[in-house]
Amino acid sequence: MRDEENVMGTDDVLTVRGLRKRYRGRTGVQANDGIDLDVAAGQVVGLLGHNGAGKSTLVNQVVGLVLPDAGTIHLDGIDAVAQPHLARARASIQAQANVPITGLTPRRAVELVGRIRGARRPEVRRRTEHLLDALDLGPWADTPAEKVSGGIARLTAFAMTVVAPGRLVVLDEPTNDVDPVRRRLLWQQIRALADDGHAVLLVTHNVREAERVVDRLAILDHGVVLAEDTPAGLTAPLRGALTVEVDLAHDATPTTEPGTTGPAVAWHPAVRPVAATRGRASGTVAADAAPEVVRWAQAEVEAGRLERYALTPASLEDVYVALVGDARPATDAPTPATTPEVAA
Ligand SMILES: Nc1ncnc2c1ncn2[C@@H]1O[C@H](COP(=O)(O)OP(=O)(O)OP(=O)(O)O)[C@@H](O)[C@H]1O
């Protein structure tokens, strides 16, 4: 745990220290196991982690829906564990599940939340118009909520969250169900919130897209922060490395999965395997070995064992998979094999 006297930097809106939460009952899960986290004004902090890593538990404690067993949470100077109602008033949260808005239209729902949060009518109108326009919700703005698609409902929930944003904005999977074009618009609005001086805590599985928007990232696994840094800091160990991704011919299964049959295709020895799922495998390769790996992959394509291959700069997703993959049991995730093989 960090020094208690240094608990809050000048710009910190959210400061979490030593947060622990165990759910009681027969299965008794230690959902958060000593979490430290800071989110400053003007920052987007991404929270990454596999299903069940403890992200929602953390968020729910921050907004006072779940009581921690131990640790402290300060939100805009308020002790959020002792005074959750005061802390909650300083935060806006988009939960994982959308609040039902049956009987309203997206425009009405956004305006209503703005008014409930205490913003003045002209400001609510201005902000609602801005969000409807910026998220390309115009065509749906006056459609009854029952008739809008899942993606439009998700964007409406985002607009409801940020129409009159608190000092801290918590977004739990805001991009779910949203089409790629509107996702870009959404990412721009998330960034704009921070640029306007809000602190944004963003829970997401969308590593590739989040990388371009977040200032810092915390990677959570089994209730513990495995790594926390800027995207550049997290990817520094992979600088000079490339990712090679291959699609296996005939939807084959990598040999790291049980029950695989068929002849095996060995990775080129210069490749370090990272992940394998049905029909697809990826690994990292040093940049200077890239030409020979391309020659190998091309030969495999011509021999009909691979459908396609791609080499890209190693990304945050590779760091994430390596960290979380290494920390999980071998049965849960494909682990790098000493004799790397993919099956064809
Ligand atoms: N109310 C609860 N009672 C008992 N166990 C719970 C409860 N809520 C969550 N858990 C368990 O705590 C662990 C952490 O869950 P949590 O929802 O915080 O994870 P998450 O990272 O948000 O997952 P996801 O990405 O799937 O939303 C999981 O093992 C989950 O089953």
The ligand as a Gaussian input file, in Angstrom:
#p B3LYP/6-31G(d) Opt

LIG

0 1
 N      -23.276000     -10.254000      -5.004000
 C      -22.356000     -11.206000      -5.127000
 N      -22.362000     -12.299000      -4.327000
 C      -21.423000     -13.257000      -4.419000
 N      -20.403000     -13.225000      -5.310000
 C      -20.341000     -12.169000      -6.142000
 C      -21.307000     -11.113000      -6.107000
 N      -20.985000     -10.184000      -7.050000
 C      -19.871000     -10.660000      -7.655000
 N      -19.488000     -11.840000      -7.111000
 C      -18.287000     -12.624000      -7.478000
 O      -17.157000     -11.791000      -7.244000
 C      -16.184000     -11.957000      -8.283000
 C      -15.933000     -10.601000      -8.936000
 O      -17.114000     -10.227000      -9.658000
 P      -17.243000      -8.826000     -10.422000
 O      -18.647000      -8.727000     -10.923000
 O      -16.726000      -7.755000      -9.547000
 O      -16.244000      -9.057000     -11.651000
 P      -16.069000      -8.222000     -13.005000
 O      -14.607000      -8.063000     -13.193000
 O      -16.892000      -6.997000     -12.969000
 O      -16.647000      -9.240000     -14.097000
 P      -17.364000      -8.928000     -15.538000
 O      -16.301000      -8.444000     -16.474000
 O      -17.883000     -10.277000     -15.921000
 O      -18.460000      -7.940000     -15.285000
 C      -16.747000     -13.010000      -9.222000
 O      -16.200000     -14.255000      -8.846000
 C      -18.239000     -12.969000      -8.958000
 O      -18.830000     -14.235000      -9.197000

